Amino acid sequence: SLLAKEPDIAIVAECADGEEAVAAIQQHAPDLLFLDVQMPAMNGFEVLDALGAERLPIVIFVTAYDQHALKAFEAHALDYLLKPFKQARFKQAVQRAREQLANQQAGAASQRLLELLGERKPEAAHLTRLAVRVNDRVIFVRTEDIDWIEAAGNYLVVHAGKESHIVRE
């Protein structure tokens, strides 16, 4: 009933036991999970173990048992609401979840941007000069000085200014 009052939160499933919870989480892939510690079939920690850490949603434990708090935080829970709790405490937990989700989304966007930048191929280095044999020595002709290159059988004739050079490659 408290979640229904939050306009930016859609309730995708309510489950009666741990097995239902695992199936619903796998089906809906929610961003936020309110999870009780003690449930039929599986407890809350077994639900998290069954899901694996790959795509674990933000978890807020809601329970009447304070002795599980340390274990909940070891399981990377964002918050631990101890029943009975006040509406203000609930709103605080939801706000923390919103902030965590915003940080995750910003981090994911940054990661995608870095991946895109990593996929970008560096520009190929352009040839800045060409080695040309002239008699018994090799000279370099700057590519910016080349006016045009002409095919001549198995050779190239490089025209640079008033000079022409034959290249055999």
C-alpha positions in Angstrom: 0.0 0.0 0.0 2.9 2.4 0.7 4.5 1.6 -2.7 1.2 2.3 -4.5 1.5 5.9 -3.4 4.9 6.3 -5.1 4.2 7.6 -8.7 7.5 6.6 -10.1 7.4 3.0 -8.9 5.5 0.2 -10.7 4.7 -2.9 -8.7 5.4 -5.8 -11.1 4.8 -8.7 -8.8 3.9 -9.7 -5.2 4.9 -13.2 -4.2 3.7 -15.6 -1.5 7.0 -17.5 -1.1 10.7 -17.6 -2.1 10.2 -19.8 -5.1 7.6 -17.4 -6.6 9.9 -14.5 -5.8 12.8 -16.1 -7.8 10.6 -16.8 -10.8 9.0 -13.3 -10.7 12.4 -11.6 -10.4 13.8 -13.7 -13.3 10.7 -12.9 -15.4 10.4 -9.1 -14.7 14.1 -8.2 -13.9 13.0 -5.4 -11.4 15.3 -2.6 -10.4 14.1 -2.7 -6.8 13.2 -5.6 -4.6 11.5 -5.5 -1.2 12.3 -8.8 0.4 11.3 -10.5 3.6 13.8 -12.6 5.4 11.5 -15.4 6.5 9.2 -16.8 3.8 7.8 -20.2 3.0 9.9 -22.5 0.8 13.0 -20.3 0.8 14.2 -17.5 3.0 15.2 -14.1 1.6 18.9 -15.0 1.5 18.2 -18.2 -0.4 16.3 -16.1 -2.9 19.3 -13.9 -3.4 21.6 -16.9 -3.7 19.3 -18.5 -6.3 19.4 -15.3 -8.4 23.1 -14.9 -8.5 25.0 -11.6 -8.4 24.9 -10.9 -12.1 21.6 -9.0 -12.3 20.7 -8.6 -8.7 18.2 -5.7 -8.2 18.6 -3.2 -5.4 17.4 -5.0 -2.3 15.6 -3.6 0.7 14.8 -6.2 3.4 11.5 -5.8 5.2 11.3 -8.0 8.3 10.3 -8.2 11.9 13.6 -9.8 12.9 16.6 -7.5 13.7 19.0 -10.4 14.1 19.4 -10.8 10.3 20.4 -7.2 9.7 24.2 -7.8 9.6 23.7 -10.7 7.2 21.4 -8.6 5.0 24.1 -5.9 4.6 26.7 -8.6 3.9 24.4 -9.7 1.1 24.7 -6.1 -0.2 21.2 -5.0 0.8 20.6 -1.3 0.4 18.4 -1.0 3.5 16.8 -3.0 6.3 13.3 -2.0 7.4 12.4 -3.4 10.7 8.7 -4.0 11.2 6.8 -2.1 12.4 8.2 1.0 10.7 6.9 4.4 10.2 6.0 5.9 6.8 8.9 8.4 7.0 11.4 5.6 7.5 9.9 3.8 4.4 10.1 7.0 2.3 13.8 7.3 3.4 14.5 3.8 2.2 12.7 4.4 -1.1 14.6 7.7 -1.6 17.9 5.8 -1.0 16.9 3.3 -3.6 16.1 6.1 -6.1 19.5 7.6 -5.6 21.2 4.3 -5.9 19.3 3.5 -9.1 20.2 7.0 -10.5 23.9 6.3 -9.7 23.8 2.9 -11.4 22.2 4.3 -14.5 24.7 7.1 -14.7 27.5 4.6 -14.2 26.1 2.4 -16.9 25.8 5.3 -19.3 29.4 6.3 -18.6 30.5 2.7 -19.1 28.7 2.5 -22.5 30.3 5.8 -23.5 33.7 4.4 -22.6 33.0 1.2 -24.5 32.0 3.2 -27.6 35.2 5.3 -27.3 37.2 2.1 -26.9 35.6 0.7 -30.1 36.7 3.7 -32.1 39.6 2.8 -34.2 42.5 5.2 -34.1 43.0 7.1 -37.3 45.5 5.4 -39.6 48.8 7.3 -39.7 49.1 9.0 -43.0 52.3 8.8 -44.9 54.1 12.1 -44.6 57.1 11.4 -46.9 58.0 9.0 -49.7 61.4 7.4 -50.1 62.7 7.7 -53.7 65.9 6.3 -55.1 67.9 8.9 -57.1 71.1 7.4 -58.6 73.0 5.9 -55.7 71.1 7.6 -52.9 67.6 7.8 -51.4 65.8 11.0 -51.0 62.6 11.8 -49.3 59.8 13.6 -51.0 57.2 15.2 -48.7 53.7 13.9 -49.6 52.3 17.4 -49.3 54.7 18.4 -52.2 53.4 15.7 -54.5 51.2 17.1 -57.3 50.2 13.8 -58.9 51.3 10.2 -59.3 51.3 8.6 -62.7 51.2 4.9 -63.6 53.9 3.8 -66.0 53.9 0.1 -66.6 55.3 -1.5 -63.4 56.5 1.8 -62.1 55.1 5.0 -60.7 56.1 8.5 -61.7 55.9 10.9 -58.8 55.5 14.5 -59.9 56.5 17.0 -57.2 56.9 20.5 -58.4 59.4 20.7 -61.3 60.8 17.2 -60.5 59.7 13.7 -61.4 60.8 10.6 -59.7 60.4 6.9 -60.8 59.4 4.5 -58.0 59.5 0.8 -58.5 57.1 -0.2 -55.7 
